[in-house]
Amino acid sequence: MAEANILLDALLDRAGLSHAGLARRLTSLDSALRYDHASVARWIRDHAIPREPVPLLICRILGDRLGMSLTPADIGMTRKPTGQYTSTLPHLIDRAVAQWRGDQKGQHPTTVLTGAQAIAALWDWEHPFDDDQNHPSQRRVDATDVARLRHSRVQYQEMYRRVGGIPVRARIVATLTSHATPLLRAAYDNRRGRDLFQAVAGLAALAGVCAYDANRQPLAQRHLLTALRLANASGDRPLGAYVIAVMANQMLHLDEYRLVVQYSQAALRAAGHVISPALAADLHALAGKAYARMGDKAGSHPHLRQAETLAARLDPGTGPAEVSYVQPGLVETQVAEALRRLGDLTAAHTYATESVRTADTTHLRGQVHRHAGLALILTARGDLDHAITTAHHMLDRLTGMESGRLADRIRQVTAALQPHATQPTVAAFLERAHHHTDTDPTGT
């Protein structure tokens, strides 16, 4: 199924043109054309591309209406889709706004970009957006506007950690559409513009995190790509590195292990010494986990050791708000997961036990993941009594959360315990866990 052409749809809305209005203007430019409102609707709904020179005529009509130069790529009418573009500031804004508006309208992408299209994002990242961010308009952005967006991000992040990404994403996207969009099209000088792009990028990244948590992976990826480009425009390299870390985490979930390594290494390389030890530790841990899932012990261990070294320098409560998820015990959780994948259950148990010991220092989502990791290791070691106790602690922390990723985590634990379902304590846990997932606890 084709993805909707959100760029054309958003530009028509911005230009104040209906489907019928665009069709009339096309036929007025060329009387041989026979298009109507249904034709335009099909171009948007099915991402259909009319024959030449119609895309160029549409660029001309919309460009004249908006006072800007447009190409077929800007209106979503190119035959070769790509995840890469380096464009002008107005085009960057238009693409971001189209993404948020499309999400609100339910025009969601259906495929995850992989291969060259996914790597293209790194090219954008490693070639900073150097344009001056001066933007003229009647309404001027002030410091209060930027502060309000940053405050919204903090509020939504706490909400996400308490109730999960499923109910929160729509709120963030509404804020991006109703509050961030007018500000991006208002007036600002270079300094204020970069502050604005930084604040909006943080919100866009959180929209991606929530979509990822809801298991809407293509949508999550598009929000994260938008966030990365906005972070690039802001000049905030640590923020961009954080976005790439989230993208790497998503690729780990999607079993794209080579991409995880490439993303992690690119973020570390391009951001250099400006990123915090917390984020660097997370990036090394992600790379180590990816190598572990590929069965590459030689590739995994150096990254895991580096993550541990950096974790020892963590200073909770300091650094950018975006990396506040890196709390004491997180790296131990990730190292334990990697070692479990490599078959080193004794060492994995040591790290997982430490991660659970410090679990109370983090939010409930993190606590669920830590208890799940330990339960998986205990099950693999045959210690079912402790595994069940730990798994119940995991469920205790799920009350009130709507999270696709946490539901996946529960399924991992229930799948590991399923072979022991004849034991009463295991059966009781599987019955309880069933209420947190769509999975039949009996496995039938």
N, C-alpha and C positions, 0 to 999 in steps of 0.2 A: 504494500500500500504506500502510495507516494505521500511525502510530507507536504503540508500546506505551504504555500509561498507567503510566509509572514512578512517578508520585506515589501512585496507589492501591496499587500493588504494594508500595512501600516502607512505606507506612503500615500495611498489613496485616501486614507482617513485624514492624514495630516493636510493633504491638499484640498480636502473638502469635496472630493469627487466621488460620486456613486458609481456603481458598476455600469449603469446605463450611461452616465455622463462620460466616462472614459470611452465607451463604445461609440458614442456620438462624435466625440472629438477625433477618434481614429478615422471614421468614415468621412468626416469633413476634410481631413488631410489627404485621403486617397479614396475616391468614390468607388474604386474597384473592390474595396474591402467590405465584407459582409459580416460584421460582428454585432452582437447585442449583449445585454446584461448577462445572459446565460454563458456567453463565451468568456467574459471576464471572470465570472464566478468559477468556471472550470479552470482557468489559469491559476486561480488562487487555491481552490480546493485540491486539485490534482497536480499542482505544480507543473502544469502543461506549458510548453513554450511555443507560441505561434511562429509561423514561418517569417523569414526576413522579408521586409525591413521592419516588421511590426514592433519587435522589442526596442529598436532605435526610436521609432515614433513615440512609443510610450515614454521613453526617457526624455524625449523632447517635450511632450505634453506636461509631464510631472515636473521636469526641471524648470520650465517656464513658469509654472504655477508656484513653485517653491523658491524660485530665484537661486537655483543651484545647478551645477553640472552633474548629470547622472550617466552611468554606464549600465549595460545589461546586467553586469554583476551586482550593481547596487539595487536593482529591482528584482533580483533572484531569477534572472532569465539567462543563465549560462548552462551549457551542456555538460561542463565538467565541474561538479561541486568540489569545493576544497575547504579545508578547515583554516586556511591561511589567508589573511589579507592584511596589508598595511595601507591604510587609507588616510584621508583627511579627518580632522576632528568632527566635522558635521556628519560624515558617513559613519564614523565610529558610534556616535550618539544615535543615529538612525537605526543602526543594527541592534544596539542594546535595547532601545525602546521597542523595536519590533519583537524582540525576544520576550520581553515582559508582557507586552500586549497580547502576543500569541498565546502565552501561558494562561492569561486571564480568560481568553476566549476558547480555551481547550484545543488550540492548534498545536499539539505536541508532536515533537519529532518521534520517529519510530525506530530509528537505527542508531547504534553507537558508532561514532567515527573511530576507525582503527587504521593501522598501517601509516601510509604517508600523510593522510588527512589528520591523524592524531599527532604525528610528529611535527606537523606544520606549526602547531601552537608553540613549540619550543623555539622555532625560528623567530616568531614574533617576540617571544620573551627575551631572546638573546640579542635582539636588535631594538633597543629602547626607542620609544616614541618621543622624538626630540622636539616636536613642534612647540612653539610658544602657545600657551593655553588661553591667551586673551580671546574673549568672545563678546562681541557687542550685542546689546539688546536693550529694551526699555526697562525691564525689571532687573534690579541688581541683586546678586547673591551677597549676603553678609555672613559674618561668623556665626550668628545664631542659627541660620539655616543649616550650615554644616554640622554644628553641634547637635542639632535636633536629629539629623540622620544618624550620627554616631550613637546617640542615646537610644534611638530605635533599634539599632543593631544589638546593643547590649541587652535590651529588654527581650528581643526576639531570641537571642541566644539562650538566655535563662529559661524562656518559655520552651524552647526546643529541648533543652536538657531535662525539663520536668515532664513534658507530655509527648515528646517525639516530633518528628518532622511532618507527619501526615497532616495534622491540623494547623501547623504554623506556616507552611509554605505560602498558602493563599494570602495570608496577612502580609507577608514580606513583599510578595509580588504586587499587592495592592498599594503598598507604600512606595515601591519603585515606580509604579505607573502614575500615581496621583501626586506624589511629593517630589521624588527624585527627577522625574522627566521634565517638569517645568523648570526646575533649577538648572538642569543641564543645558536647557535652551535659553536661559536667562543670561545676564551680563556678568562677567567676572574678569579680573586681571589674571596674570599667569600664576601668582602665588595662590590666590583664592581658587582658581580653577583646579590646580593640582590638589588642594585640600578637598575640594568637592569630589573630584574623581576618586580620591582615596576613600572617602566616606561611602560613596555609592558602590565602589568595588567591594567593600566589606559586606554590604547588604546583599549584593548580587551573589557573592560567594556563599553566604549563608542560605540563600534561596537554593543554590546548588546542593549544599549539604542536606537540606531538608528533602529535596527531590530524591537524592541518593538514599536517604534514610527511608523514604517511602517506596523504594525500589522502582522508581521511574528513571531508569538509568540514562536513556538518550536525552531526556529533558535535563537531568542533572548535569550532564556533560556540557550541554549548550549554555546553561547558566554559568558554569565554571569557566568556560572559554570566554564568555562575556566579561566575567569578573577579572580574568587575567589581562584582557586587553585594557580594561579600565584602570587596573593597577599599573599597567605599563605606561598608560598616559599620565598617571599621577607621578611617575618617577619613583614610587615606593618599592624598592627591590625586595625588602623583606616580606611585604604584603604579597607581591607576586610569587615569591617562593612558597609562602603559605598556601596560596591557591594551587600551585603545582603539587604540593604535598597532598592536598585533598584529591586532586586528579589522580595521583599515584595510588592513593588508597582505593579509589573507585576501580582503577584498573586491576588492582590486586583482587578485589571482589569478583571482577569479570574474567579472572584467570589470564589476563594479558601481562604476563610476568616480565617480558622484555621491555614493555612500555613502562612498567613500574621502575625498572632500573634506569632507563633513559630519562624519565621525568625526574627521579631523585637526583641523579648525577647532574642534570642540567641545572636544577635549582641550586644545588650546592656550588656548582662551578660559576654560574652567572651572578649569584648573590654574594658569594665570597664571604669575607669576614663580617659583613654587615648584618647577617642574620644571627639570631640569638642561639645560644647553646641548646635551648629547648627544641627549636625548630630543626636545627642541624641533627640533633639526636633522633628526632622523629623520622627525618629523611633517611638517615643511615639505617634505622630499624626497618623501614619499609623496604629498602633495597635488600637488607639481610633476609627478610621474610620472603621476598620474591625469589631470591636464589635458593632458599630452603625448599620452596615449593617446586622448584625445578630439580631438586635433588642435588644441588651443587654446594656441597659443604665447604669447599675451598673458596667459593665466591661469597658464601653467606657469613662465615665466621669473622672476617676482617670488619665487615660493616657492623656486625653485632657488638664486637669489641669496641669499635669507635662510638657506637651509640651509648654503651655503658660508661665510657670515659666522659662523654659529654653530659650524661645524666647526672654524674656526680657533681657537676657545676650548676645544677638547676637552682634557681632562686624563685620559689613560688610567689606569685603576686607581683612580679616585675615583668617587663617586656610588653610587647604589643598584645592587645586584648584578643586578637585572633588566635594566638597560640596559648591561651590560658588552659586549653585542654591538656597540655603536656604537664601533668602533675606527677609528683613522686609515685613511683610504681607503674607508670604507663610503659616505660621502656622495659621493665621486667616482664610485663604482660606480653609485649611483642617478642622479646627474646624467648620467653617460654613457648610461645606459639611456634616460632621458627625451630626451636630444638625438638618440639614434639613432632613436627613434620620431618625432621631429620632422623627421628627414631631415638634420640637421646632423652629418654623419659626421666631418668634420675635427675639430670641437670634441669630439665624442664620443670619438674616438680618443685625444685628449690626456688627457681625464679617465680613460678606461679604462686607459691605459698607466700613469698615476700610481697607480690603484687596485691594479694588479698589482705595481707596484714596492714597495708597502708591504704586500703580501699576507702576508708571513711574520709580521707582527705579530698576525695574527688566527688563529682556529682553522681546521681543514681545511674545514669546511662553507663558511665565508666565502671561502676560497681557491678552492674549486670555482666558486662564483658569480662571482667576479672574473675568473677565466680564461675562463669561459663568456661573460661580457659582452664581453670583448675579442675573443674568437674570432668572435662574431656581427658585431661592427663590422668586423673585418678581412675577413671574408667579404663583407660588403656593399660594402666598398671594392675588392674584387677581388684582395686580397693573400692568395692561397690558401696560399702557402708558410708565411707567418707564422701564418695562421689555423690550419693543421693542427698546427704546432708548439705553439701555445697550447692547442689542443684536447687534444692528448696530455698536456700538463701538467695540464689539468683532470682527465683520467681517472686520472692518476698519484695523485691525492689522494682517490680514491673507495674505495680498498681497505678492505673491512670494513664499509662503510656500507650500511644498509637505509633508504632514504629515497625516498618517492614524489615529493617536490618536486625532489630532485636528479635523479631519473630524468627528470622533466619537463624539467629544464634541459638534460640531455644530448639529449633529443629535439628541443629547439629548435635546438641546434647541428647535429645530424645532418640535420634538415629543411633548414636553410640551406645545408648542403654537398651535399645529395643531387643537385641539378642538375649537379654537377661529378663525379659518381661514376665517370665513365669515366677520370678521371685516377688513376694507380696509387696515389699518396700519399693521395688522398681515399678511394679504395676500401678501402685498408688501415685507415684510421682508422674508417670506417663499420663494418668487420668487427669491430674491437676494441670499438667503442662498443656494438655489439649485445649484448655480454655483460653490459652494465650496465643494459639496458632490456628491455622486452618487445617492442620494435619490430624488425621484420625490416629489416636494414641495406640490403637491396636495394630496399626500398620496395614490395615486392609483397605 
